[in-house]
């Protein structure tokens, strides 16, 4: 039997990857669903367990699958994890990238505002609660940054566009927020309140302007964010 060289092995693995993706789609599998056992998959695909495992690991790195050792392979429930990791590494590698990511974040969130979100009463209650929690002067920098990210993501989620959330979440989570003094905290608190009021009144032009001010004030790097 002729050994498979590296290029052939790579091609075979990619073919298995494509077949597994089609398998998931054809069966309308949902996040959290478990794939058949490796033995069954390798027999059905006509490949070795080693090739199958390479393909499964590739799908895990793409964020499509989650492999639980001793349990099996599952359709992933959080598809943005790989993007989180890549952006985190990019941010650490190049400070200029922070400014560029910050600009993309603004463009996405401002575009979401332009779609005129109509938050439900439950969403409004959550937004107001988050704004109140953010105003606590005793929060640590990490806690404040987490609340700020959650505040903005909650508003974006009110549009009901999950793909937009998938795109915006890693950008919002990965943009570092500078540490604020008491004056900076108070200014940021007021920006949240003004932002919510503008959205409530349907003045999305004002909301976008407040968002630009808020992001510029809270960014760890000064950036020339383009206006829409």
Secondary structure, 3 states (H helix, E strand, C coil): CCCCCHHHHHHHHHHHHHHHHHHHHHCCCCCCCECCCHHHHHHHHCCCHHHHHHHHHHHHHCCCEEEECCCEEEECCCCCHHHHHHHHHHHHHCHHHHHHHHHHHHHHHHHHHHCCCCCCHHHHHHHHHHHHHHCCCCCCHHHHHHHHHHHHHHHHHCCCCHHHHHHHHHHHHHCCECCCCHHHHHHHHHHHHHHHHHHHCCCHHHHHHHHHHHHHHHECCCCCCCCC
